[in-house]
Amino acid sequence: MIKNKKYQLLLLGLLFDGIGMISFMLPGIGEFTDLIWAPIAGWLMTRMYKGNPGKIAGLIAFIEEIVPGLDIIPSFTLMWLYTYVIKRDKTITLEEN
């Protein structure tokens, strides 16, 4: 088991993005699975990332999964990148001063 929460979130995000993309492999059935997966993905995102960023990402994940053709967007991975790569740089700069 990975002890670092940062990398646990990355692995879970990759798994959840993969689940979201499964509908591309199931023509006809995939659209139905999106109806089930979209609210689950939104809820999972809010559990993984707390506060307003998590709520916004949860809404985006829900929309991305419910709208046909947008499943290709890896919303969980993008949120991880935002949280631990993009946002982190700004936080470090402010803490160092």
TAZI-V777133 format. One record per backbone hydrogen bond with DSSP energy under -1.0 kcal/mol. CO is the residue of the C=O (numbers start at 1). NH is the residue of the N-H. If there is no record, write none. Layout:
co->{CO,CO}
nh->{NH,NH}
This chain:
co->{4,5,6,7,8,9,10,11,12,13,14,15,16,17,21,22,26,29,30,33,34,37,38,39,40,41,42,43,44,45,51,52,53,54,55,56,57,58,59,60,61,62,63,67,70,73,74,75,76,77,78,79,80,81,81,82,85,87,88,89,90,91,92}
nh->{8,9,10,11,12,13,14,15,16,17,18,19,20,21,24,25,30,33,34,37,38,41,42,43,44,45,46,47,48,49,55,56,57,58,59,60,61,62,63,64,65,66,67,70,73,75,78,79,80,81,82,83,84,85,86,87,89,91,92,93,94,95,96}
